[in-house]
Amino acid sequence: MIRAQRIFLTLLMIVGATLMATPVLAKGFSVKDAGISLWFFIIIGAMIILLQLIPAAILFFSFIGSASAVAFKRKKGSEKDGVKGETQMGLPGHEPLTVEK
């Protein structure tokens, strides 16, 4: 059953491609008779393509933000000073206090 259906669809595609390739049917379609429906199709198609730019821009700038955050990541203050295992905390009005973990 499935094999017969595949053969039928294959033959249908071959016949359709052959009929579309014939010059008689190719001349049957005229753009000047399309009128407003052609403009409607072009405008709707352009809107769909332009609307795809919104998620593309979101993904692009998200990628740029992630890549730049990884590339320009700063070291923490405790690693920069060479003090490992201690965390510096600032208290208002006092000098920084070091606290051991």
C-alpha positions in Angstrom: 0.0 0.0 0.0 2.7 2.5 1.0 4.8 1.4 -2.0 1.9 2.0 -4.4 1.3 5.4 -2.8 5.0 6.4 -3.3 4.9 5.4 -6.9 1.7 7.3 -7.5 3.1 10.5 -5.9 6.4 10.1 -7.9 4.5 9.8 -11.1 2.3 12.7 -10.2 5.3 14.9 -9.5 6.9 13.9 -12.9 3.7 14.6 -14.8 3.3 18.0 -13.0 6.9 19.0 -13.7 6.5 18.0 -17.3 3.3 20.0 -17.7 4.8 23.1 -16.1 7.8 22.9 -18.3 5.8 22.9 -21.6 5.8 26.3 -23.4 2.0 26.2 -23.8 1.4 26.4 -20.0 4.3 28.8 -19.4 2.7 31.4 -21.6 -0.7 31.0 -19.9 0.4 33.0 -16.8 0.6 36.7 -17.3 1.9 39.3 -14.7 0.1 42.2 -16.2 -3.3 40.6 -15.5 -2.4 40.0 -11.8 -3.0 43.6 -10.8 -3.7 44.2 -7.1 -3.2 40.6 -6.0 0.4 40.7 -7.1 1.0 43.9 -5.1 -0.8 42.3 -2.1 1.4 39.2 -2.4 4.6 41.3 -2.6 3.7 43.6 0.3 2.7 40.7 2.6 5.9 38.8 1.6 8.0 41.8 2.4 6.4 42.3 5.8 7.0 38.6 6.7 10.6 38.9 5.7 11.1 42.2 7.7 9.4 40.7 10.7 12.0 38.0 10.8 14.6 40.7 11.4 13.3 41.3 15.0 14.2 37.9 16.4 17.4 37.8 14.3 18.5 41.1 15.9 17.7 39.9 19.4 19.7 36.7 18.8 22.6 38.7 17.2 22.9 41.2 20.0 22.5 38.5 22.6 25.4 36.6 21.0 27.5 39.8 20.9 26.8 40.5 24.5 27.7 37.0 25.6 30.8 36.9 23.6 32.1 40.3 24.8 31.3 39.4 28.4 33.4 36.3 28.1 36.2 38.1 26.2 36.4 41.1 28.4 35.7 39.4 31.8 37.6 41.2 34.6 39.3 39.3 37.4 37.9 39.7 40.8 39.6 42.1 43.3 40.8 39.2 45.5 42.5 37.4 42.7 44.1 40.6 41.4 45.7 41.5 44.8 47.0 37.9 45.2 45.0 37.3 48.3 43.2 34.0 47.9 40.8 32.6 50.5 40.1 36.1 51.9 37.4 38.5 50.8 37.6 42.2 51.2 34.5 44.0 52.4 34.0 47.7 52.6 32.3 49.3 55.6 31.0 52.8 55.5 33.5 55.2 57.1 36.2 52.6 57.7 39.0 51.1 55.7 38.4 47.8 53.8 38.2 44.8 56.2 39.6 41.4 55.2 37.5 38.4 56.3 38.9 34.9 56.1 36.6 32.2 54.7 
